[in-house]
């Protein structure tokens, strides 16, 4: 395979070291920074990184990218998205801007269930087209590794189709069978009876992880436990939506079951922060959802300072976080949760890769890692978060080839 040389970069910046996850202020702020540097890739992997003065003549075919004036950072990792869905909720957005709350819309038959109807109607090929479009947006914003959940089908055929679509697009599929109770079931328990008996066995053959929404109006702690126990018995890694609107036992359950991550945490108090800090459960923070819904931001600063594993993600979805941009997430993390730019970078590279089980190959610019690299149209990597709402992503290299 042809080598790829990215040369004359103003900066190459990567979270320091080789360990994962990173936890605590010092580890999350430590960066390896090279100036006037190059990155050499071969066979889809990074083989050398160094200052230009150390670059020697290369044999064989070499494609070159001129990196003058650009800072290089690792390809970004989005570890929590709902990027496969049918339809739009633009009308709902308009209603919410007039004062309707998320929970009021959900109770009136809007919210998740309106997307369920549209997603079921889209069909598998329609969903492939939707994800391809959303994937192009994500790549243009620097996301080279992504997770996406099912949960907008809530029947057997659509849930499995969503998982196949994510897998075939190169993403990490998560079975969110416990997202909401579809209208054809009278209650959560009867729906779980169906999902665990009729969907889980086949979902576990496609998905890498399972997730459940523990929240008022969705599933309670005991129902979430039942769901997660069954998913673990079928070989899936466990994730948990919790504390988005209320503290309903999500963090204690996550710690007890030793799930990979608990996501949202807008309502998490000091006790929950302390529990996560002494556990190996990652806290995946979704500040776009908090902004979109007018909710308090997750306690990012406290979680980092207490030593929790902290990751950032977009929560890209049609109803509460219609945003594919991890640079914007980094900006919110810095301006609204008081994380430093280096902490934000670590949270959406190394730590997000850890949540997906990919920390050995994604999240750093270093020999042996996947050649997933983002070039910023700026000579200072901090523009990633500094330019609020702007997009300084110039070029995206994925697996050693120019992707966007």
C-alpha positions as a printed NumPy array, in Angstrom:
array([[  0.   ,   0.   ,   0.   ],
       [  1.147,   3.516,  -0.749],
       [  2.576,   5.446,   2.153],
       [  0.964,   8.731,   3.195],
       [  3.189,  11.52 ,   4.493],
       [  1.632,  14.566,   6.15 ],
       [  4.48 ,  17.037,   6.313],
       [  5.383,  20.518,   7.558],
       [  2.608,  20.577,  10.133],
       [  2.564,  23.578,  12.436],
       [  1.645,  21.25 ,  15.306],
       [  0.976,  17.583,  15.966],
       [ -0.975,  17.264,  19.217],
       [ -2.058,  14.094,  20.984],
       [ -2.988,  13.052,  24.527],
       [  0.253,  12.007,  26.194],
       [  1.304,   8.469,  26.996],
       [ -0.257,   5.174,  25.989],
       [ -2.632,   4.389,  28.859],
       [ -6.426,   4.489,  28.799],
       [ -8.648,   5.697,  30.206],
       [ -7.26 ,   9.028,  31.37 ],
       [ -8.636,  10.253,  34.68 ],
       [ -7.963,  13.317,  36.787],
       [ -6.845,  16.833,  35.931],
       [ -3.153,  16.092,  35.426],
       [ -3.566,  13.064,  33.16 ],
       [ -6.292,  14.65 ,  31.041],
       [ -4.303,  17.847,  30.535],
       [ -1.047,  16.147,  29.537],
       [ -0.357,  16.473,  25.812],
       [  2.424,  15.493,  23.453],
       [  2.994,  18.556,  21.254],
       [  5.395,  18.641,  18.316],
       [  5.952,  21.718,  16.187],
       [  7.114,  21.748,  12.564],
       [  6.348,  18.074,  12.386],
       [  5.331,  15.158,  10.171],
       [  3.144,  12.059,  10.422],
       [  3.884,   9.006,   8.281],
       [  1.168,   6.405,   7.644],
       [  1.28 ,   3.013,   5.965],
       [ -1.295,   0.234,   5.583],
       [ -3.891,   2.276,   7.448],
       [ -1.73 ,   2.806,  10.536],
       [  0.613,   5.47 ,  11.834],
       [  4.235,   4.324,  11.584],
       [  6.19 ,   7.449,  12.547],
       [  5.656,  10.887,  14.081],
       [  8.394,  13.432,  14.589],
       [  9.92 ,  16.831,  13.865],
       [ 10.627,  17.652,  10.224],
       [ 14.373,  17.783,  10.926],
       [ 14.252,  14.028,  11.589],
       [ 12.437,  13.121,   8.365],
       [ 14.573,  10.976,   6.076],
       [ 14.087,  10.07 ,   2.435],
       [ 11.312,   7.548,   1.94 ],
       [ 11.469,   4.724,  -0.558],
       [  8.583,   3.508,  -2.704],
       [  5.394,   5.326,  -3.598],
       [  4.546,   8.143,  -1.202],
       [  1.486,  10.379,  -1.298],
       [  2.107,  13.703,   0.414],
       [ -0.178,  16.199,   2.108],
       [  1.181,  19.684,   2.708],
       [  0.346,  20.51 ,   6.318],
       [  1.768,  24.03 ,   6.409],
       [ -0.265,  26.268,   8.692],
       [ -2.255,  23.315,  10.05 ],
       [ -2.442,  21.615,  13.429],
       [ -3.022,  17.863,  13.475],
       [ -5.09 ,  16.179,  16.19 ],
       [ -6.327,  12.592,  16.5  ],
       [ -9.478,  11.648,  14.667],
       [-12.36 ,  12.416,  17.006],
       [-14.405,   9.614,  18.578],
       [-18.154,  10.038,  19.083],
       [-19.167,   7.381,  21.592],
       [-22.876,   8.252,  21.934],
       [-25.126,   8.975,  18.953],
       [-28.598,   8.114,  17.669],
       [-27.63 ,   8.867,  14.081],
       [-29.997,   6.372,  12.401],
       [-33.595,   7.592,  12.28 ],
       [-36.432,   8.377,   9.952],
       [-38.153,  11.696,   9.499],
       [-37.571,  15.008,  11.207],
       [-38.693,  16.732,  14.377],
       [-38.405,  20.283,  13.086],
       [-42.071,  20.929,  13.934],
       [-41.468,  19.704,  17.468],
       [-38.459,  22.025,  17.686],
       [-40.724,  24.914,  16.787],
       [-43.233,  23.902,  19.487],
       [-40.492,  23.594,  22.077],
       [-39.209,  27.047,  21.206],
       [-42.687,  28.253,  22.142],
       [-42.425,  26.767,  25.629],
       [-43.408,  23.081,  25.423],
       [-41.1  ,  20.873,  27.499],
       [-39.496,  17.626,  26.333],
       [-41.541,  15.597,  28.8  ],
       [-44.809,  17.318,  27.756],
       [-44.118,  16.53 ,  24.105],
       [-43.307,  12.916,  24.986],
       [-46.533,  12.525,  27.004],
       [-48.558,  13.902,  24.087],
       [-47.255,  11.227,  21.709],
       [-44.381,  13.27 ,  20.324],
       [-40.768,  12.837,  21.185],
       [-39.221,   9.407,  20.715],
       [-42.453,   7.746,  19.614],
       [-42.923,  10.112,  16.683],
       [-39.471,   9.143,  15.44 ],
       [-40.308,   5.463,  15.989],
       [-43.2  ,   5.786,  13.551],
       [-41.036,   7.499,  10.92 ],
       [-38.137,   5.077,  11.377],
       [-40.349,   2.014,  10.967],
       [-41.709,   3.53 ,   7.752],
       [-38.264,   4.305,   6.298],
       [-37.191,   0.706,   5.649],
       [-33.64 ,  -0.602,   5.802],
       [-32.452,   1.012,   2.562],
       [-33.926,   4.325,   3.611],
       [-32.064,   4.087,   6.902],
       [-28.819,   3.326,   5.058],
       [-29.25 ,   6.497,   3.049],
       [-29.941,   8.516,   6.2  ],
       [-26.863,   7.222,   7.99 ],
       [-24.654,   7.805,   4.946],
       [-25.764,  11.437,   4.937],
       [-25.24 ,  11.85 ,   8.678],
       [-21.908,  10.035,   8.492],
       [-20.698,  12.554,   5.902],
       [-21.605,  15.389,   8.274],
       [-19.738,  13.705,  11.108],
       [-16.631,  13.145,   9.005],
       [-16.639,  16.768,   7.903],
       [-16.569,  17.72 ,  11.59 ],
       [-13.61 ,  15.445,  12.306],
       [-15.328,  12.306,  13.645],
       [-13.516,   9.222,  12.36 ],
       [-14.86 ,   6.666,  14.868],
       [-18.507,   6.592,  15.874],
       [-21.102,   4.645,  17.808],
       [-24.79 ,   4.646,  16.921],
       [-27.76 ,   3.136,  18.721],
       [-30.944,   1.479,  17.648],
       [-34.003,   2.32 ,  19.745],
       [-36.179,   4.04 ,  17.146],
       [-37.678,   0.799,  15.881],
       [-38.772,  -0.922,  19.1  ],
       [-39.916,  -3.88 ,  17.056],
       [-37.864,  -6.819,  15.895],
       [-37.304,  -6.055,  12.231],
       [-36.525,  -2.349,  12.517],
       [-34.225,  -2.737,  15.505],
       [-32.175,  -5.384,  13.708],
       [-32.131,  -3.311,  10.511],
       [-30.783,  -0.298,  12.42 ],
       [-27.994,  -2.381,  13.932],
       [-27.035,  -3.801,  10.533],
       [-26.944,  -0.339,   9.008],
       [-24.549,   0.913,  11.698],
       [-22.329,  -2.159,  11.458],
       [-22.153,  -1.976,   7.665],
       [-21.21 ,   1.717,   7.835],
       [-18.216,   0.872,  10.009],
       [-19.718,   2.135,  13.258],
       [-20.07 ,   0.505,  16.662],
       [-23.715,  -0.64 ,  16.95 ],
       [-25.489,  -0.475,  20.303],
       [-28.862,  -2.138,  20.911],
       [-30.987,   0.473,  22.672],
       [-33.955,  -1.834,  22.962],
       [-34.861,  -0.136,  26.229],
       [-35.432,   3.347,  24.809],
       [-39.189,   3.765,  25.242],
       [-42.35 ,   1.668,  25.398],
       [-43.943,   1.449,  21.935],
       [-47.683,   2.093,  21.649],
       [-48.631,  -1.521,  20.911],
       [-47.62 ,  -2.61 ,  24.439],
       [-49.61 ,  -1.72 ,  27.577],
       [-46.622,  -1.207,  29.866],
       [-42.847,  -1.404,  30.168],
       [-42.737,  -4.908,  31.606],
       [-44.753,  -6.468,  28.812],
       [-42.582,  -4.699,  26.237],
       [-39.419,  -6.002,  27.935],
       [-40.878,  -9.518,  27.871],
       [-41.065,  -9.209,  24.088],
       [-37.738,  -7.418,  23.547],
       [-35.658,  -9.803,  25.638],
       [-37.268, -12.951,  24.225],
       [-37.769, -11.995,  20.571],
       [-35.149,  -9.33 ,  19.746],
       [-32.161,  -9.76 ,  22.057],
       [-30.925, -13.137,  20.734],
       [-30.51 , -11.768,  17.197],
       [-29.504,  -8.254,  18.287],
       [-26.623,  -9.758,  20.268],
       [-25.235, -11.258,  17.049],
       [-24.856,  -7.761,  15.526],
       [-24.482,  -5.259,  18.357],
       [-21.37 ,  -4.646,  20.433],
       [-23.211,  -3.149,  23.405],
       [-26.65 ,  -2.665,  24.922],
       [-28.186,   0.475,  26.407],
       [-31.343,   1.4  ,  28.314],
       [-33.027,   4.702,  29.224],
       [-33.543,   4.814,  32.988],
       [-35.803,   7.796,  33.504],
       [-39.273,   8.796,  34.581],
       [-41.64 ,   7.889,  31.732],
       [-39.238,   5.276,  30.302],
       [-37.82 ,   2.44 ,  32.456],
       [-37.235,   2.32 ,  36.197],
       [-34.17 ,   0.919,  37.966],
       [-35.486,  -2.615,  38.368],
       [-36.602,  -2.789,  34.751],
       [-33.227,  -1.445,  33.652],
       [-31.481,  -4.065,  35.799],
       [-33.546,  -6.837,  34.213],
       [-32.698,  -5.582,  30.731],
       [-28.984,  -5.163,  31.41 ],
       [-28.625,  -8.526,  33.148],
       [-30.17 , -10.268,  30.136],
       [-27.943,  -8.342,  27.713],
       [-24.815,  -9.186,  29.678],
       [-25.811, -12.862,  29.643],
       [-25.917, -12.598,  25.85 ],
       [-22.377, -11.226,  25.668],
       [-23.047,  -7.519,  25.195],
       [-21.133,  -4.695,  26.855],
       [-23.435,  -2.531,  28.976],
       [-24.257,   1.18 ,  28.705],
       [-26.878,   3.215,  30.572],
       [-28.763,   6.467,  29.918],
       [-29.386,   8.02 ,  33.342],
       [-29.881,  11.226,  35.328],
       [-31.006,  13.26 ,  32.317],
       [-34.018,  14.751,  34.103],
       [-34.082,  13.057,  37.509],
       [-31.85 ,  10.997,  39.764],
       [-33.739,   7.71 ,  39.659],
       [-31.065,   5.281,  40.794],
       [-29.082,   5.206,  37.582],
       [-25.62 ,   5.907,  38.968],
       [-25.863,   3.372,  41.832],
       [-27.145,   0.766,  39.367],
       [-24.357,   1.557,  36.901],
       [-21.717,   1.173,  39.604],
       [-23.279,  -2.002,  40.998],
       [-23.46 ,  -3.671,  37.579],
       [-20.067,  -2.293,  36.521],
       [-21.405,  -1.054,  33.219],
       [-19.012,   0.521,  30.734],
       [-20.588,   3.96 ,  30.912],
       [-23.44 ,   5.995,  32.293],
       [-24.475,   8.768,  29.916],
       [-26.144,  12.202,  30.34 ],
       [-25.85 ,  13.04 ,  34.099],
       [-27.436,  16.495,  33.831],
       [-29.265,  15.789,  37.12 ],
       [-26.371,  14.092,  38.935],
       [-25.557,  15.499,  42.368],
       [-22.465,  15.38 ,  44.559],
       [-23.099,  11.831,  45.795],
       [-23.306,  10.534,  42.239],
       [-20.08 ,  12.322,  41.322],
       [-18.281,  10.697,  44.239],
       [-19.633,   7.251,  43.355],
       [-18.418,   7.524,  39.782],
       [-15.033,   8.871,  40.857],
       [-14.177,   5.692,  42.761],
       [-15.595,   3.356,  40.095],
       [-14.507,   2.241,  36.635],
       [-17.788,   3.422,  35.083],
       [-17.172,   6.169,  32.524],
       [-19.267,   9.326,  32.676],
       [-20.257,  10.247,  29.111],
       [-21.324,  13.888,  29.089],
       [-23.699,  15.243,  26.429],
       [-23.712,  19.039,  26.715],
       [-25.577,  19.625,  23.441],
       [-28.638,  17.853,  24.871],
       [-28.473,  20.04 ,  27.974],
       [-28.22 ,  23.169,  25.828],
       [-30.95 ,  22.063,  23.407],
       [-33.416,  21.31 ,  26.207],
       [-32.466,  24.144,  28.549],
       [-31.233,  21.718,  31.198],
       [-28.339,  22.192,  33.632],
       [-24.983,  21.129,  32.249],
       [-23.528,  17.861,  33.573],
       [-21.008,  18.349,  36.418],
       [-17.985,  17.937,  34.174],
       [-15.526,  19.959,  36.24 ],
       [-16.387,  18.103,  39.438],
       [-16.175,  14.716,  37.737],
       [-12.72 ,  15.417,  36.341],
       [-11.432,  16.885,  39.613],
       [-12.726,  13.926,  41.614],
       [-10.984,  11.495,  39.269],
       [-13.866,   9.989,  37.304],
       [-13.44 ,   8.685,  33.76 ],
       [-14.964,  11.468,  31.638],
       [-15.86 ,  11.258,  27.953],
       [-17.722,  13.678,  25.692],
       [-20.155,  12.883,  22.877],
       [-22.723,  14.648,  20.702],
       [-25.866,  12.591,  21.486],
       [-26.695,  13.342,  17.823],
       [-30.444,  12.677,  17.531],
       [-33.486,  14.306,  15.907],
       [-35.268,  15.493,  19.035],
       [-32.919,  16.737,  21.709],
       [-29.45 ,  17.133,  20.16 ],
       [-29.569,  17.622,  16.403],
       [-25.832,  18.217,  16.187],
       [-23.03 ,  16.078,  14.756],
       [-20.154,  18.395,  15.712],
       [-17.663,  17.259,  18.342],
       [-15.775,  20.567,  17.98 ],
       [-18.953,  22.306,  19.172],
       [-19.206,  19.811,  22.031],
       [-15.626,  20.687,  22.994],
       [-16.527,  24.372,  22.959],
       [-19.482,  23.752,  25.28 ],
       [-17.311,  21.635,  27.56 ],
       [-14.844,  24.504,  27.907],
       [-17.293,  27.394,  28.151],
       [-20.132,  25.767,  30.102],
       [-18.502,  22.987,  32.148],
       [-15.099,  24.633,  32.718],
       [-13.04 ,  21.837,  31.223],
       [ -9.729,  22.901,  29.724],
       [ -9.204,  22.448,  25.963],
       [ -6.796,  19.576,  26.686],
       [ -9.352,  17.841,  28.922],
       [-12.007,  18.225,  26.247],
       [ -9.657,  16.752,  23.64 ],
       [ -8.853,  13.76 ,  25.852],
       [-12.565,  13.246,  26.544],
       [-13.509,  12.915,  22.869],
       [-10.449,  10.942,  21.795],
       [ -8.774,   8.542,  24.253],
       [-11.614,   8.31 ,  26.779],
       [-14.351,   8.057,  24.162],
       [-12.345,   5.327,  22.434],
       [-12.082,   3.557,  25.799],
       [-15.883,   3.578,  26.123],
       [-16.138,   1.821,  22.747],
       [-13.36 ,  -0.648,  23.543],
       [-11.099,   0.885,  20.867],
       [ -8.496,   2.69 ,  22.991],
       [ -5.714,   0.447,  21.683],
       [ -6.162,   1.785,  18.154],
       [ -8.041,   5.095,  18.242],
       [ -7.659,   8.424,  20.004],
       [ -3.943,   9.185,  19.632],
       [ -1.438,  10.186,  16.955],
       [  1.295,   7.685,  17.713],
       [  2.931,   4.703,  16.009],
       [  0.697,   1.649,  16.027],
       [ -2.575,   3.582,  16.153],
       [ -5.022,   3.803,  13.265],
       [ -4.124,   6.529,  10.801],
       [ -7.163,   8.628,  11.741],
       [ -6.039,  12.246,  11.787],
       [ -7.773,  15.62 ,  11.622],
       [ -6.022,  18.639,  10.151],
       [ -7.262,  21.962,  11.463],
       [ -7.084,  25.078,   9.323],
       [ -5.235,  26.818,  12.136],
       [ -1.704,  26.672,  13.495],
       [ -2.953,  26.262,  17.089],
       [ -4.895,  23.092,  17.972],
       [ -6.982,  24.97 ,  20.564],
       [ -9.034,  26.443,  17.703],
       [-10.901,  23.137,  17.846],
       [-12.888,  24.501,  20.801],
       [-11.968,  28.179,  20.698],
       [-13.929,  29.043,  17.532],
       [-17.459,  28.658,  18.909],
       [-19.711,  27.269,  16.203],
       [-16.993,  27.519,  13.597],
       [-15.48 ,  24.604,  11.759],
       [-11.706,  24.633,  11.448],
       [-11.572,  21.057,  10.191],
       [ -9.647,  21.305,   6.937],
       [ -8.99 ,  17.68 ,   6.022],
       [ -9.792,  14.325,   7.577],
       [ -7.632,  11.235,   7.107],
       [ -9.272,   7.92 ,   7.941],
       [ -7.339,   4.641,   7.865],
       [ -4.534,   6.417,   6.043],
       [ -6.664,   7.863,   3.229],
       [ -8.204,  11.271,   2.694],
       [-11.859,  10.947,   3.722],
       [-13.111,  14.537,   3.849]])
